[in-house]
Amino acid sequence: MLLQKWSHDATAWESLSVAEQEQAIGRTKDDSVELDDKPADSHVARTDQDQLGKIFRRNMPYGTIADHGTMFVGFSAEQRPLVTMLESMAGLTDGVRDALTRYTQPVTGAYYFVPSIQGLRRRGQ
């Protein structure tokens, strides 16, 4: 499991037009439909699970008006897809950085081992 806390620069993000926000994310803002012609630096393109490996992921907002962002959790049977996703977002794979990282910064993050139910049952017997 990968757990991360990201802090948002809401002023910079909200100063963008809706079209610019959609290009950075790679989805429409109103209905969250993936853009047909998404930019290579869009968040959707940089975290494409068909290319990087399957990850069960969820985001949850946190904070106050002055200090807020997103808590991200990603689960994968292996660590490699999680690492590959982060490398892609940082531009380490091809020099193209995720556009969303211009408006949000990682504050903290860690990997955790989450045993399977079967593994826990074997330990408990």
C-alpha positions in Angstrom: 0.0 0.0 0.0 1.2 3.5 -0.8 -0.2 6.3 1.4 0.5 9.9 0.5 -0.5 13.4 1.6 -0.6 16.1 -1.1 -1.0 19.8 -0.4 -2.8 21.9 -3.0 -2.1 25.4 -4.2 -5.7 26.3 -4.7 -5.0 29.9 -5.7 -2.8 28.8 -8.7 -5.3 26.0 -9.6 -8.4 28.2 -9.4 -6.6 30.9 -11.5 -6.7 28.4 -14.5 -9.6 28.3 -16.9 -11.8 25.2 -16.9 -10.2 24.2 -20.2 -6.7 24.5 -18.7 -7.7 22.4 -15.6 -9.2 19.8 -17.9 -5.9 19.6 -19.9 -3.9 19.2 -16.7 -6.1 16.4 -15.4 -7.0 14.8 -18.7 -10.7 14.6 -17.9 -13.7 16.9 -18.3 -14.4 18.8 -15.1 -18.2 18.6 -15.1 -18.6 14.9 -15.7 -15.1 13.4 -15.3 -15.0 11.9 -18.8 -11.5 11.1 -20.0 -10.5 13.4 -22.9 -10.1 11.7 -26.3 -7.1 13.9 -27.1 -5.4 14.2 -23.6 -2.0 15.8 -23.4 1.0 13.6 -22.6 1.6 15.5 -19.4 -2.0 15.2 -18.1 -2.5 13.3 -14.9 -4.6 10.7 -16.6 -1.8 10.1 -19.2 1.0 10.0 -16.6 -0.9 7.5 -14.4 -2.4 5.2 -17.1 -2.9 1.8 -15.5 -3.0 0.0 -18.9 0.7 1.1 -19.2 1.9 1.1 -15.6 0.0 -1.8 -14.0 -3.2 -2.1 -12.2 -3.6 -0.3 -8.9 -6.7 0.1 -6.7 -6.5 3.8 -5.7 -8.6 6.3 -3.9 -8.3 10.0 -3.0 -9.9 11.8 -0.1 -9.8 15.5 0.6 -8.5 16.8 3.9 -7.9 20.1 5.7 -9.2 23.6 6.2 -9.7 26.6 4.0 -6.1 27.6 4.6 -4.4 24.2 4.5 -5.9 21.5 2.4 -5.2 18.8 -0.1 -5.7 15.1 -0.9 -4.8 11.9 0.9 -4.0 9.3 -1.6 -4.0 5.5 -1.0 -3.0 3.0 -3.6 -3.0 -0.8 -3.3 -1.2 -3.3 -5.5 -0.2 -6.9 -5.1 3.3 -5.8 -5.9 5.1 -2.5 -5.2 6.5 -2.1 -8.8 3.3 -0.5 -10.3 3.1 2.0 -7.5 6.8 2.9 -8.0 6.3 3.1 -11.7 3.3 5.4 -11.3 5.4 7.8 -9.1 8.3 7.7 -11.5 6.0 8.5 -14.4 4.4 11.4 -12.5 7.9 12.9 -11.7 9.0 12.5 -15.3 11.8 10.0 -14.6 10.7 7.7 -17.3 10.7 10.1 -20.3 11.2 13.6 -19.0 7.5 14.5 -19.1 6.3 15.7 -15.7 2.7 15.3 -14.6 1.0 18.7 -15.1 -1.0 18.3 -11.9 2.3 18.4 -9.9 2.5 22.1 -10.8 -0.5 22.7 -8.4 0.0 20.1 -5.7 3.0 19.0 -3.7 3.7 15.8 -1.9 3.9 16.4 1.9 4.6 12.9 3.1 4.3 9.3 1.9 5.1 5.8 2.9 4.8 2.2 1.7 3.1 -0.3 4.0 2.7 -4.1 3.8 -0.9 -5.2 4.1 -1.1 -9.0 4.5 -3.8 -10.9 2.8 -6.7 -12.4 4.8 -5.4 -15.8 4.1 -2.0 -14.8 5.4 -3.5 -13.4 8.6 -5.5 -16.6 9.1 -2.4 -18.7 8.7 -0.6 -16.6 11.3 -3.6 -16.8 13.7 -3.7 -20.6 13.8 
